[in-house]
Amino acid sequence: MQFRQELPLEQQFELQVFEQQVQQLSREDAQALLVQLREAMLYQSTAFREILKESWGIEKGFEAGLGDLI
């Protein structure tokens, strides 16, 4: 992947170590790991979204707008 060269050396090394560990996993363990990674990505995405909402004050404005509609 092209993105690998753009990573800092420390992260490139971490990725290489992870890649070697994954190659040693059974198919079932690899599938379970993929599900765990996707779950972590979704959690991270939700956390970032909530942080942005809070820092930009989006949620407060949205709730205030809903109060006017109800």
mmCIF file as Biopython writes it, N, C-alpha, C and O atoms, coordinates in Angstrom:
data_model
#
loop_
_atom_site.group_PDB
_atom_site.id
_atom_site.type_symbol
_atom_site.label_atom_id
_atom_site.label_alt_id
_atom_site.label_comp_id
_atom_site.label_asym_id
_atom_site.label_entity_id
_atom_site.label_seq_id
_atom_site.pdbx_PDB_ins_code
_atom_site.Cartn_x
_atom_site.Cartn_y
_atom_site.Cartn_z
_atom_site.occupancy
_atom_site.B_iso_or_equiv
_atom_site.auth_seq_id
_atom_site.auth_asym_id
_atom_site.pdbx_PDB_model_num
ATOM 1   N N  . MET A ? 1  ? 0.826   -1.186  0.000  1.0 0.0 1  A 1 
ATOM 2   C CA . MET A ? 1  ? 0.000   0.000   0.000  1.0 0.0 1  A 1 
ATOM 3   C C  . MET A ? 1  ? 0.870   1.248   0.000  1.0 0.0 1  A 1 
ATOM 4   O O  . MET A ? 1  ? 1.964   1.249   0.565  1.0 0.0 1  A 1 
ATOM 5   N N  . GLN A ? 2  ? 0.390   2.296   -0.625 1.0 0.0 2  A 1 
ATOM 6   C CA . GLN A ? 2  ? 1.145   3.538   -0.694 1.0 0.0 2  A 1 
ATOM 7   C C  . GLN A ? 2  ? 1.171   4.258   0.647  1.0 0.0 2  A 1 
ATOM 8   O O  . GLN A ? 2  ? 2.112   4.997   0.937  1.0 0.0 2  A 1 
ATOM 9   N N  . PHE A ? 3  ? 0.151   4.049   1.463  1.0 0.0 3  A 1 
ATOM 10  C CA . PHE A ? 3  ? 0.054   4.759   2.728  1.0 0.0 3  A 1 
ATOM 11  C C  . PHE A ? 3  ? 1.168   4.364   3.692  1.0 0.0 3  A 1 
ATOM 12  O O  . PHE A ? 3  ? 1.549   5.151   4.559  1.0 0.0 3  A 1 
ATOM 13  N N  . ARG A ? 4  ? 1.680   3.170   3.546  1.0 0.0 4  A 1 
ATOM 14  C CA . ARG A ? 4  ? 2.698   2.672   4.474  1.0 0.0 4  A 1 
ATOM 15  C C  . ARG A ? 4  ? 3.925   3.574   4.489  1.0 0.0 4  A 1 
ATOM 16  O O  . ARG A ? 4  ? 4.479   3.832   5.557  1.0 0.0 4  A 1 
ATOM 17  N N  . GLN A ? 5  ? 4.362   4.058   3.332  1.0 0.0 5  A 1 
ATOM 18  C CA . GLN A ? 5  ? 5.538   4.903   3.253  1.0 0.0 5  A 1 
ATOM 19  C C  . GLN A ? 5  ? 5.293   6.271   3.888  1.0 0.0 5  A 1 
ATOM 20  O O  . GLN A ? 5  ? 6.241   6.956   4.273  1.0 0.0 5  A 1 
ATOM 21  N N  . GLU A ? 6  ? 4.037   6.667   3.998  1.0 0.0 6  A 1 
ATOM 22  C CA . GLU A ? 6  ? 3.714   7.959   4.586  1.0 0.0 6  A 1 
ATOM 23  C C  . GLU A ? 6  ? 3.668   7.901   6.116  1.0 0.0 6  A 1 
ATOM 24  O O  . GLU A ? 6  ? 3.655   8.938   6.778  1.0 0.0 6  A 1 
ATOM 25  N N  . LEU A ? 7  ? 3.644   6.695   6.671  1.0 0.0 7  A 1 
ATOM 26  C CA . LEU A ? 7  ? 3.612   6.541   8.118  1.0 0.0 7  A 1 
ATOM 27  C C  . LEU A ? 7  ? 4.986   6.826   8.715  1.0 0.0 7  A 1 
ATOM 28  O O  . LEU A ? 7  ? 6.005   6.607   8.060  1.0 0.0 7  A 1 
ATOM 29  N N  . PRO A ? 8  ? 5.018   7.314   9.954  1.0 0.0 8  A 1 
ATOM 30  C CA . PRO A ? 8  ? 6.308   7.442   10.649 1.0 0.0 8  A 1 
ATOM 31  C C  . PRO A ? 8  ? 6.956   6.057   10.785 1.0 0.0 8  A 1 
ATOM 32  O O  . PRO A ? 8  ? 6.258   5.043   10.784 1.0 0.0 8  A 1 
ATOM 33  N N  . LEU A ? 9  ? 8.265   6.015   10.900 1.0 0.0 9  A 1 
ATOM 34  C CA . LEU A ? 9  ? 8.985   4.741   10.977 1.0 0.0 9  A 1 
ATOM 35  C C  . LEU A ? 9  ? 8.479   3.856   12.112 1.0 0.0 9  A 1 
ATOM 36  O O  . LEU A ? 9  ? 8.391   2.638   11.961 1.0 0.0 9  A 1 
ATOM 37  N N  . GLU A ? 10 ? 8.153   4.460   13.232 1.0 0.0 10 A 1 
ATOM 38  C CA . GLU A ? 10 ? 7.655   3.685   14.373 1.0 0.0 10 A 1 
ATOM 39  C C  . GLU A ? 10 ? 6.361   2.953   14.005 1.0 0.0 10 A 1 
ATOM 40  O O  . GLU A ? 10 ? 6.183   1.787   14.359 1.0 0.0 10 A 1 
ATOM 41  N N  . GLN A ? 11 ? 5.468   3.631   13.302 1.0 0.0 11 A 1 
ATOM 42  C CA . GLN A ? 11 ? 4.214   3.001   12.908 1.0 0.0 11 A 1 
ATOM 43  C C  . GLN A ? 11 ? 4.430   1.983   11.795 1.0 0.0 11 A 1 
ATOM 44  O O  . GLN A ? 11 ? 3.722   0.978   11.744 1.0 0.0 11 A 1 
ATOM 45  N N  . GLN A ? 12 ? 5.376   2.213   10.915 1.0 0.0 12 A 1 
ATOM 46  C CA . GLN A ? 12 ? 5.697   1.226   9.880  1.0 0.0 12 A 1 
ATOM 47  C C  . GLN A ? 12 ? 6.189   -0.062  10.533 1.0 0.0 12 A 1 
ATOM 48  O O  . GLN A ? 12 ? 5.807   -1.158  10.124 1.0 0.0 12 A 1 
ATOM 49  N N  . PHE A ? 13 ? 7.035   0.076   11.548 1.0 0.0 13 A 1 
ATOM 50  C CA . PHE A ? 13 ? 7.539   -1.088  12.272 1.0 0.0 13 A 1 
ATOM 51  C C  . PHE A ? 13 ? 6.403   -1.806  12.992 1.0 0.0 13 A 1 
ATOM 52  O O  . PHE A ? 13 ? 6.316   -3.033  12.949 1.0 0.0 13 A 1 
ATOM 53  N N  . GLU A ? 14 ? 5.532   -1.042  13.653 1.0 0.0 14 A 1 
ATOM 54  C CA . GLU A ? 14 ? 4.392   -1.628  14.361 1.0 0.0 14 A 1 
ATOM 55  C C  . GLU A ? 14 ? 3.505   -2.404  13.396 1.0 0.0 14 A 1 
ATOM 56  O O  . GLU A ? 14 ? 3.029   -3.491  13.722 1.0 0.0 14 A 1 
ATOM 57  N N  . LEU A ? 15 ? 3.284   -1.851  12.218 1.0 0.0 15 A 1 
ATOM 58  C CA . LEU A ? 15 ? 2.466   -2.515  11.207 1.0 0.0 15 A 1 
ATOM 59  C C  . LEU A ? 15 ? 3.122   -3.810  10.725 1.0 0.0 15 A 1 
ATOM 60  O O  . LEU A ? 15 ? 2.446   -4.817  10.517 1.0 0.0 15 A 1 
ATOM 61  N N  . GLN A ? 16 ? 4.432   -3.775  10.552 1.0 0.0 16 A 1 
ATOM 62  C CA . GLN A ? 16 ? 5.153   -4.965  10.102 1.0 0.0 16 A 1 
ATOM 63  C C  . GLN A ? 16 ? 5.071   -6.079  11.152 1.0 0.0 16 A 1 
ATOM 64  O O  . GLN A ? 16 ? 4.877   -7.244  10.805 1.0 0.0 16 A 1 
ATOM 65  N N  . VAL A ? 17 ? 5.215   -5.730  12.409 1.0 0.0 17 A 1 
ATOM 66  C CA . VAL A ? 17 ? 5.112   -6.714  13.491 1.0 0.0 17 A 1 
ATOM 67  C C  . VAL A ? 17 ? 3.705   -7.296  13.527 1.0 0.0 17 A 1 
ATOM 68  O O  . VAL A ? 17 ? 3.534   -8.508  13.662 1.0 0.0 17 A 1 
ATOM 69  N N  . PHE A ? 18 ? 2.694   -6.434  13.407 1.0 0.0 18 A 1 
ATOM 70  C CA . PHE A ? 18 ? 1.307   -6.886  13.408 1.0 0.0 18 A 1 
ATOM 71  C C  . PHE A ? 18 ? 1.052   -7.828  12.236 1.0 0.0 18 A 1 
ATOM 72  O O  . PHE A ? 18 ? 0.385   -8.853  12.385 1.0 0.0 18 A 1 
ATOM 73  N N  . GLU A ? 19 ? 1.584   -7.475  11.079 1.0 0.0 19 A 1 
ATOM 74  C CA . GLU A ? 19 ? 1.422   -8.299  9.880  1.0 0.0 19 A 1 
ATOM 75  C C  . GLU A ? 19 ? 1.997   -9.703  10.099 1.0 0.0 19 A 1 
ATOM 76  O O  . GLU A ? 19 ? 1.396   -10.696 9.689  1.0 0.0 19 A 1 
ATOM 77  N N  . GLN A ? 20 ? 3.145   -9.775  10.737 1.0 0.0 20 A 1 
ATOM 78  C CA . GLN A ? 20 ? 3.764   -11.077 11.017 1.0 0.0 20 A 1 
ATOM 79  C C  . GLN A ? 20 ? 2.931   -11.879 12.014 1.0 0.0 20 A 1 
ATOM 80  O O  . GLN A ? 20 ? 2.810   -13.097 11.886 1.0 0.0 20 A 1 
ATOM 81  N N  . GLN A ? 21 ? 2.363   -11.202 12.997 1.0 0.0 21 A 1 
ATOM 82  C CA . GLN A ? 21 ? 1.535   -11.893 13.978 1.0 0.0 21 A 1 
ATOM 83  C C  . GLN A ? 21 ? 0.262   -12.428 13.339 1.0 0.0 21 A 1 
ATOM 84  O O  . GLN A ? 21 ? -0.170  -13.538 13.650 1.0 0.0 21 A 1 
ATOM 85  N N  . VAL A ? 22 ? -0.342  -11.647 12.448 1.0 0.0 22 A 1 
ATOM 86  C CA . VAL A ? 22 ? -1.583  -12.059 11.789 1.0 0.0 22 A 1 
ATOM 87  C C  . VAL A ? 22 ? -1.334  -13.284 10.907 1.0 0.0 22 A 1 
ATOM 88  O O  . VAL A ? 22 ? -2.192  -14.162 10.819 1.0 0.0 22 A 1 
ATOM 89  N N  . GLN A ? 23 ? -0.198  -13.351 10.269 1.0 0.0 23 A 1 
ATOM 90  C CA . GLN A ? 23 ? 0.111   -14.482 9.394  1.0 0.0 23 A 1 
ATOM 91  C C  . GLN A ? 23 ? 0.148   -15.794 10.165 1.0 0.0 23 A 1 
ATOM 92  O O  . GLN A ? 23 ? -0.031  -16.862 9.579  1.0 0.0 23 A 1 
ATOM 93  N N  . GLN A ? 24 ? 0.377   -15.723 11.464 1.0 0.0 24 A 1 
ATOM 94  C CA . GLN A ? 24 ? 0.453   -16.937 12.276 1.0 0.0 24 A 1 
ATOM 95  C C  . GLN A ? 24 ? -0.906  -17.340 12.859 1.0 0.0 24 A 1 
ATOM 96  O O  . GLN A ? 24 ? -1.016  -18.392 13.488 1.0 0.0 24 A 1 
ATOM 97  N N  . LEU A ? 25 ? -1.926  -16.528 12.661 1.0 0.0 25 A 1 
ATOM 98  C CA . LEU A ? 25 ? -3.248  -16.829 13.211 1.0 0.0 25 A 1 
ATOM 99  C C  . LEU A ? 25 ? -3.981  -17.876 12.376 1.0 0.0 25 A 1 
ATOM 100 O O  . LEU A ? 25 ? -3.761  -18.000 11.171 1.0 0.0 25 A 1 
ATOM 101 N N  . SER A ? 26 ? -4.848  -18.619 13.040 1.0 0.0 26 A 1 
ATOM 102 C CA . SER A ? 26 ? -5.737  -19.522 12.312 1.0 0.0 26 A 1 
ATOM 103 C C  . SER A ? 26 ? -6.794  -18.673 11.611 1.0 0.0 26 A 1 
ATOM 104 O O  . SER A ? 26 ? -6.940  -17.486 11.903 1.0 0.0 26 A 1 
ATOM 105 N N  . ARG A ? 27 ? -7.522  -19.281 10.696 1.0 0.0 27 A 1 
ATOM 106 C CA . ARG A ? 27 ? -8.572  -18.550 9.980  1.0 0.0 27 A 1 
ATOM 107 C C  . ARG A ? 27 ? -9.629  -18.009 10.942 1.0 0.0 27 A 1 
ATOM 108 O O  . ARG A ? 27 ? -10.064 -16.865 10.812 1.0 0.0 27 A 1 
ATOM 109 N N  . GLU A ? 28 ? -10.038 -18.833 11.906 1.0 0.0 28 A 1 
ATOM 110 C CA . GLU A ? 28 ? -11.059 -18.423 12.868 1.0 0.0 28 A 1 
ATOM 111 C C  . GLU A ? 28 ? -10.568 -17.261 13.725 1.0 0.0 28 A 1 
ATOM 112 O O  . GLU A ? 28 ? -11.305 -16.306 13.972 1.0 0.0 28 A 1 
ATOM 113 N N  . ASP A ? 29 ? -9.316  -17.349 14.175 1.0 0.0 29 A 1 
ATOM 114 C CA . ASP A ? 29 ? -8.758  -16.272 14.991 1.0 0.0 29 A 1 
ATOM 115 C C  . ASP A ? 29 ? -8.622  -14.985 14.179 1.0 0.0 29 A 1 
ATOM 116 O O  . ASP A ? 29 ? -8.853  -13.895 14.703 1.0 0.0 29 A 1 
ATOM 117 N N  . ALA A ? 30 ? -8.251  -15.102 12.914 1.0 0.0 30 A 1 
ATOM 118 C CA . ALA A ? 30 ? -8.122  -13.930 12.051 1.0 0.0 30 A 1 
ATOM 119 C C  . ALA A ? 30 ? -9.483  -13.277 11.838 1.0 0.0 30 A 1 
ATOM 120 O O  . ALA A ? 30 ? -9.591  -12.051 11.841 1.0 0.0 30 A 1 
ATOM 121 N N  . GLN A ? 31 ? -10.523 -14.090 11.655 1.0 0.0 31 A 1 
ATOM 122 C CA . GLN A ? 31 ? -11.863 -13.537 11.482 1.0 0.0 31 A 1 
ATOM 123 C C  . GLN A ? 31 ? -12.337 -12.837 12.750 1.0 0.0 31 A 1 
ATOM 124 O O  . GLN A ? 31 ? -12.947 -11.770 12.682 1.0 0.0 31 A 1 
ATOM 125 N N  . ALA A ? 32 ? -12.057 -13.434 13.901 1.0 0.0 32 A 1 
ATOM 126 C CA . ALA A ? 32 ? -12.435 -12.810 15.175 1.0 0.0 32 A 1 
ATOM 127 C C  . ALA A ? 32 ? -11.683 -11.487 15.357 1.0 0.0 32 A 1 
ATOM 128 O O  . ALA A ? 32 ? -12.249 -10.509 15.844 1.0 0.0 32 A 1 
ATOM 129 N N  . LEU A ? 33 ? -10.430 -11.464 14.970 1.0 0.0 33 A 1 
ATOM 130 C CA . LEU A ? 33 ? -9.640  -10.242 15.071 1.0 0.0 33 A 1 
ATOM 131 C C  . LEU A ? 33 ? -10.204 -9.149  14.167 1.0 0.0 33 A 1 
ATOM 132 O O  . LEU A ? 33 ? -10.261 -7.984  14.560 1.0 0.0 33 A 1 
ATOM 133 N N  . LEU A ? 34 ? -10.617 -9.521  12.966 1.0 0.0 34 A 1 
ATOM 134 C CA . LEU A ? 34 ? -11.212 -8.544  12.053 1.0 0.0 34 A 1 
ATOM 135 C C  . LEU A ? 34 ? -12.480 -7.931  12.645 1.0 0.0 34 A 1 
ATOM 136 O O  . LEU A ? 34 ? -12.704 -6.727  12.528 1.0 0.0 34 A 1 
ATOM 137 N N  . VAL A ? 35 ? -13.298 -8.752  13.274 1.0 0.0 35 A 1 
ATOM 138 C CA . VAL A ? 35 ? -14.519 -8.245  13.896 1.0 0.0 35 A 1 
ATOM 139 C C  . VAL A ? 35 ? -14.167 -7.295  15.037 1.0 0.0 35 A 1 
ATOM 140 O O  . VAL A ? 35 ? -14.791 -6.244  15.180 1.0 0.0 35 A 1 
ATOM 141 N N  . GLN A ? 36 ? -13.177 -7.652  15.847 1.0 0.0 36 A 1 
ATOM 142 C CA . GLN A ? 36 ? -12.753 -6.786  16.948 1.0 0.0 36 A 1 
ATOM 143 C C  . GLN A ? 36 ? -12.197 -5.460  16.422 1.0 0.0 36 A 1 
ATOM 144 O O  . GLN A ? 36 ? -12.472 -4.401  16.985 1.0 0.0 36 A 1 
ATOM 145 N N  . LEU A ? 37 ? -11.423 -5.523  15.351 1.0 0.0 37 A 1 
ATOM 146 C CA . LEU A ? 37 ? -10.862 -4.303  14.773 1.0 0.0 37 A 1 
ATOM 147 C C  . LEU A ? 37 ? -11.954 -3.396  14.221 1.0 0.0 37 A 1 
ATOM 148 O O  . LEU A ? 37 ? -11.902 -2.179  14.397 1.0 0.0 37 A 1 
ATOM 149 N N  . ARG A ? 38 ? -12.944 -3.987  13.555 1.0 0.0 38 A 1 
ATOM 150 C CA . ARG A ? 38 ? -14.058 -3.187  13.024 1.0 0.0 38 A 1 
ATOM 151 C C  . ARG A ? 38 ? -14.844 -2.542  14.158 1.0 0.0 38 A 1 
ATOM 152 O O  . ARG A ? 38 ? -15.242 -1.381  14.064 1.0 0.0 38 A 1 
ATOM 153 N N  . GLU A ? 39 ? -15.066 -3.298  15.226 1.0 0.0 39 A 1 
ATOM 154 C CA . GLU A ? 39 ? -15.767 -2.760  16.385 1.0 0.0 39 A 1 
ATOM 155 C C  . GLU A ? 39 ? -14.988 -1.571  16.962 1.0 0.0 39 A 1 
ATOM 156 O O  . GLU A ? 39 ? -15.578 -0.544  17.299 1.0 0.0 39 A 1 
ATOM 157 N N  . ALA A ? 40 ? -13.674 -1.712  17.074 1.0 0.0 40 A 1 
ATOM 158 C CA . ALA A ? 40 ? -12.843 -0.627  17.591 1.0 0.0 40 A 1 
ATOM 159 C C  . ALA A ? 40 ? -12.891 0.593   16.673 1.0 0.0 40 A 1 
ATOM 160 O O  . ALA A ? 40 ? -12.913 1.728   17.149 1.0 0.0 40 A 1 
ATOM 161 N N  . MET A ? 41 ? -12.909 0.362   15.353 1.0 0.0 41 A 1 
ATOM 162 C CA . MET A ? 41 ? -12.985 1.468   14.399 1.0 0.0 41 A 1 
ATOM 163 C C  . MET A ? 41 ? -14.313 2.208   14.525 1.0 0.0 41 A 1 
ATOM 164 O O  . MET A ? 41 ? -14.347 3.437   14.473 1.0 0.0 41 A 1 
ATOM 165 N N  . LEU A ? 42 ? -15.399 1.469   14.689 1.0 0.0 42 A 1 
ATOM 166 C CA . LEU A ? 42 ? -16.708 2.091   14.851 1.0 0.0 42 A 1 
ATOM 167 C C  . LEU A ? 42 ? -16.772 2.893   16.151 1.0 0.0 42 A 1 
ATOM 168 O O  . LEU A ? 42 ? -17.319 3.995   16.178 1.0 0.0 42 A 1 
ATOM 169 N N  . TYR A ? 43 ? -16.219 2.344   17.214 1.0 0.0 43 A 1 
ATOM 170 C CA . TYR A ? 43 ? -16.184 3.053   18.489 1.0 0.0 43 A 1 
ATOM 171 C C  . TYR A ? 43 ? -15.385 4.347   18.349 1.0 0.0 43 A 1 
ATOM 172 O O  . TYR A ? 43 ? -15.805 5.403   18.822 1.0 0.0 43 A 1 
ATOM 173 N N  . GLN A ? 44 ? -14.225 4.248   17.692 1.0 0.0 44 A 1 
ATOM 174 C CA . GLN A ? 44 ? -13.372 5.419   17.498 1.0 0.0 44 A 1 
ATOM 175 C C  . GLN A ? 44 ? -14.096 6.490   16.677 1.0 0.0 44 A 1 
ATOM 176 O O  . GLN A ? 44 ? -14.033 7.676   17.002 1.0 0.0 44 A 1 
ATOM 177 N N  . SER A ? 45 ? -14.770 6.073   15.633 1.0 0.0 45 A 1 
ATOM 178 C CA . SER A ? 45 ? -15.517 6.997   14.787 1.0 0.0 45 A 1 
ATOM 179 C C  . SER A ? 45 ? -16.608 7.701   15.584 1.0 0.0 45 A 1 
ATOM 180 O O  . SER A ? 45 ? -16.784 8.914   15.468 1.0 0.0 45 A 1 
ATOM 181 N N  . THR A ? 46 ? -17.332 6.946   16.387 1.0 0.0 46 A 1 
ATOM 182 C CA . THR A ? 46 ? -18.392 7.519   17.210 1.0 0.0 46 A 1 
ATOM 183 C C  . THR A ? 46 ? -17.811 8.480   18.243 1.0 0.0 46 A 1 
ATOM 184 O O  . THR A ? 46 ? -18.364 9.554   18.478 1.0 0.0 46 A 1 
ATOM 185 N N  . ALA A ? 47 ? -16.701 8.096   18.853 1.0 0.0 47 A 1 
ATOM 186 C CA . ALA A ? 47 ? -16.068 8.960   19.851 1.0 0.0 47 A 1 
ATOM 187 C C  . ALA A ? 47 ? -15.602 10.264  19.214 1.0 0.0 47 A 1 
ATOM 188 O O  . ALA A ? 47 ? -15.812 11.334  19.784 1.0 0.0 47 A 1 
ATOM 189 N N  . PHE A ? 48 ? -14.977 10.193  18.045 1.0 0.0 48 A 1 
ATOM 190 C CA . PHE A ? 48 ? -14.540 11.405  17.349 1.0 0.0 48 A 1 
ATOM 191 C C  . PHE A ? 48 ? -15.727 12.288  17.000 1.0 0.0 48 A 1 
ATOM 192 O O  . PHE A ? 48 ? -15.666 13.507  17.160 1.0 0.0 48 A 1 
ATOM 193 N N  . ARG A ? 49 ? -16.801 11.683  16.526 1.0 0.0 49 A 1 
ATOM 194 C CA . ARG A ? 49 ? -18.002 12.434  16.162 1.0 0.0 49 A 1 
ATOM 195 C C  . ARG A ? 49 ? -18.562 13.171  17.382 1.0 0.0 49 A 1 
ATOM 196 O O  . ARG A ? 49 ? -18.929 14.343  17.292 1.0 0.0 49 A 1 
ATOM 197 N N  . GLU A ? 50 ? -18.623 12.481  18.516 1.0 0.0 50 A 1 
ATOM 198 C CA . GLU A ? 50 ? -19.138 13.098  19.734 1.0 0.0 50 A 1 
ATOM 199 C C  . GLU A ? 50 ? -18.225 14.215  20.217 1.0 0.0 50 A 1 
ATOM 200 O O  . GLU A ? 50 ? -18.710 15.249  20.677 1.0 0.0 50 A 1 
ATOM 201 N N  . ILE A ? 51 ? -16.922 14.028  20.121 1.0 0.0 51 A 1 
ATOM 202 C CA . ILE A ? 51 ? -15.970 15.069  20.521 1.0 0.0 51 A 1 
ATOM 203 C C  . ILE A ? 51 ? -16.139 16.304  19.645 1.0 0.0 51 A 1 
ATOM 204 O O  . ILE A ? 51 ? -16.137 17.429  20.143 1.0 0.0 51 A 1 
ATOM 205 N N  . LEU A ? 52 ? -16.285 16.090  18.342 1.0 0.0 52 A 1 
ATOM 206 C CA . LEU A ? 52 ? -16.476 17.219  17.432 1.0 0.0 52 A 1 
ATOM 207 C C  . LEU A ? 52 ? -17.793 17.936  17.705 1.0 0.0 52 A 1 
ATOM 208 O O  . LEU A ? 52 ? -17.841 19.166  17.725 1.0 0.0 52 A 1 
ATOM 209 N N  . LYS A ? 53 ? -18.854 17.172  17.915 1.0 0.0 53 A 1 
ATOM 210 C CA . LYS A ? 53 ? -20.146 17.782  18.231 1.0 0.0 53 A 1 
ATOM 211 C C  . LYS A ? 53 ? -20.031 18.674  19.464 1.0 0.0 53 A 1 
ATOM 212 O O  . LYS A ? 53 ? -20.516 19.805  19.487 1.0 0.0 53 A 1 
ATOM 213 N N  . GLU A ? 54 ? -19.375 18.129  20.487 1.0 0.0 54 A 1 
ATOM 214 C CA . GLU A ? 54 ? -19.245 18.866  21.740 1.0 0.0 54 A 1 
ATOM 215 C C  . GLU A ? 54 ? -18.366 20.107  21.562 1.0 0.0 54 A 1 
ATOM 216 O O  . GLU A ? 54 ? -18.709 21.183  22.053 1.0 0.0 54 A 1 
ATOM 217 N N  . SER A ? 55 ? -17.254 19.967  20.875 1.0 0.0 55 A 1 
ATOM 218 C CA . SER A ? 55 ? -16.344 21.099  20.730 1.0 0.0 55 A 1 
ATOM 219 C C  . SER A ? 55 ? -16.898 22.168  19.797 1.0 0.0 55 A 1 
ATOM 220 O O  . SER A ? 55 ? -16.590 23.348  19.965 1.0 0.0 55 A 1 
ATOM 221 N N  . TRP A ? 56 ? -17.706 21.779  18.822 1.0 0.0 56 A 1 
ATOM 222 C CA . TRP A ? 56 ? -18.294 22.740  17.896 1.0 0.0 56 A 1 
ATOM 223 C C  . TRP A ? 56 ? -19.655 23.236  18.369 1.0 0.0 56 A 1 
ATOM 224 O O  . TRP A ? 56 ? -20.224 24.149  17.771 1.0 0.0 56 A 1 
ATOM 225 N N  . GLY A ? 57 ? -20.180 22.641  19.436 1.0 0.0 57 A 1 
ATOM 226 C CA . GLY A ? 57 ? -21.466 23.054  19.962 1.0 0.0 57 A 1 
ATOM 227 C C  . GLY A ? 57 ? -22.629 22.693  19.051 1.0 0.0 57 A 1 
ATOM 228 O O  . GLY A ? 57 ? -23.681 23.330  19.105 1.0 0.0 57 A 1 
ATOM 229 N N  . ILE A ? 58 ? -22.449 21.689  18.227 1.0 0.0 58 A 1 
ATOM 230 C CA . ILE A ? 58 ? -23.493 21.300  17.270 1.0 0.0 58 A 1 
ATOM 231 C C  . ILE A ? 58 ? -24.690 20.705  17.995 1.0 0.0 58 A 1 
ATOM 232 O O  . ILE A ? 58 ? -25.833 21.038  17.681 1.0 0.0 58 A 1 
ATOM 233 N N  . GLU A ? 59 ? -24.444 19.842  18.945 1.0 0.0 59 A 1 
ATOM 234 C CA . GLU A ? 59 ? -25.527 19.137  19.626 1.0 0.0 59 A 1 
ATOM 235 C C  . GLU A ? 59 ? -26.435 20.118  20.364 1.0 0.0 59 A 1 
ATOM 236 O O  . GLU A ? 59 ? -27.656 19.963  20.353 1.0 0.0 59 A 1 
ATOM 237 N N  . LYS A ? 60 ? -25.849 21.113  20.995 1.0 0.0 60 A 1 
ATOM 238 C CA . LYS A ? 60 ? -26.645 22.087  21.754 1.0 0.0 60 A 1 
ATOM 239 C C  . LYS A ? 60 ? -27.578 22.846  20.821 1.0 0.0 60 A 1 
ATOM 240 O O  . LYS A ? 60 ? -28.758 23.025  21.122 1.0 0.0 60 A 1 
ATOM 241 N N  . GLY A ? 61 ? -27.052 23.283  19.705 1.0 0.0 61 A 1 
ATOM 242 C CA . GLY A ? 61 ? -27.865 24.017  18.746 1.0 0.0 61 A 1 
ATOM 243 C C  . GLY A ? 61 ? -28.952 23.142  18.157 1.0 0.0 61 A 1 
ATOM 244 O O  . GLY A ? 61 ? -30.067 23.612  17.932 1.0 0.0 61 A 1 
ATOM 245 N N  . PHE A ? 62 ? -28.654 21.890  17.907 1.0 0.0 62 A 1 
ATOM 246 C CA . PHE A ? 62 ? -29.622 20.962  17.338 1.0 0.0 62 A 1 
ATOM 247 C C  . PHE A ? 62 ? -30.764 20.714  18.308 1.0 0.0 62 A 1 
ATOM 248 O O  . PHE A ? 62 ? -31.933 20.721  17.923 1.0 0.0 62 A 1 
ATOM 249 N N  . GLU A ? 63 ? -30.414 20.495  19.576 1.0 0.0 63 A 1 
ATOM 250 C CA . GLU A ? 63 ? -31.448 20.260  20.593 1.0 0.0 63 A 1 
ATOM 251 C C  . GLU A ? 63 ? -32.312 21.502  20.780 1.0 0.0 63 A 1 
ATOM 252 O O  . GLU A ? 63 ? -33.522 21.382  20.974 1.0 0.0 63 A 1 
ATOM 253 N N  . ALA A ? 64 ? -31.723 22.677  20.726 1.0 0.0 64 A 1 
ATOM 254 C CA . ALA A ? 64 ? -32.488 23.913  20.861 1.0 0.0 64 A 1 
ATOM 255 C C  . ALA A ? 64 ? -33.446 24.066  19.691 1.0 0.0 64 A 1 
ATOM 256 O O  . ALA A ? 64 ? -34.587 24.494  19.869 1.0 0.0 64 A 1 
ATOM 257 N N  . GLY A ? 65 ? -32.988 23.718  18.501 1.0 0.0 65 A 1 
ATOM 258 C CA . GLY A ? 65 ? -33.842 23.780  17.312 1.0 0.0 65 A 1 
ATOM 259 C C  . GLY A ? 65 ? -34.987 22.808  17.393 1.0 0.0 65 A 1 
ATOM 260 O O  . GLY A ? 65 ? -36.089 23.117  16.939 1.0 0.0 65 A 1 
ATOM 261 N N  . LEU A ? 66 ? -34.764 21.655  17.951 1.0 0.0 66 A 1 
ATOM 262 C CA . LEU A ? 66 ? -35.831 20.662  18.107 1.0 0.0 66 A 1 
ATOM 263 C C  . LEU A ? 66 ? -36.878 21.163  19.083 1.0 0.0 66 A 1 
ATOM 264 O O  . LEU A ? 66 ? -38.069 20.917  18.895 1.0 0.0 66 A 1 
ATOM 265 N N  . GLY A ? 67 ? -36.452 21.862  20.120 1.0 0.0 67 A 1 
ATOM 266 C CA . GLY A ? 67 ? -37.391 22.383  21.099 1.0 0.0 67 A 1 
ATOM 267 C C  . GLY A ? 67 ? -38.371 23.347  20.464 1.0 0.0 67 A 1 
ATOM 268 O O  . GLY A ? 67 ? -39.532 23.411  20.868 1.0 0.0 67 A 1 
ATOM 269 N N  . ASP A ? 68 ? -37.919 24.091  19.481 1.0 0.0 68 A 1 
ATOM 270 C CA . ASP A ? 68 ? -38.800 25.027  18.785 1.0 0.0 68 A 1 
ATOM 271 C C  . ASP A ? 68 ? -39.823 24.301  17.932 1.0 0.0 68 A 1 
ATOM 272 O O  . ASP A ? 68 ? -40.936 24.789  17.734 1.0 0.0 68 A 1 
ATOM 273 N N  . LEU A ? 69 ? -39.445 23.130  17.426 1.0 0.0 69 A 1 
ATOM 274 C CA . LEU A ? 69 ? -40.338 22.372  16.547 1.0 0.0 69 A 1 
ATOM 275 C C  . LEU A ? 69 ? -41.430 21.634  17.321 1.0 0.0 69 A 1 
ATOM 276 O O  . LEU A ? 69 ? -42.529 21.410  16.813 1.0 0.0 69 A 1 
ATOM 277 N N  . ILE A ? 70 ? -41.109 21.265  18.547 1.0 0.0 70 A 1 
ATOM 278 C CA . ILE A ? 70 ? -42.035 20.433  19.341 1.0 0.0 70 A 1 
ATOM 279 C C  . ILE A ? 70 ? -43.028 21.272  20.094 1.0 0.0 70 A 1 
ATOM 280 O O  . ILE A ? 70 ? -43.875 20.735  20.807 1.0 0.0 70 A 1 
#
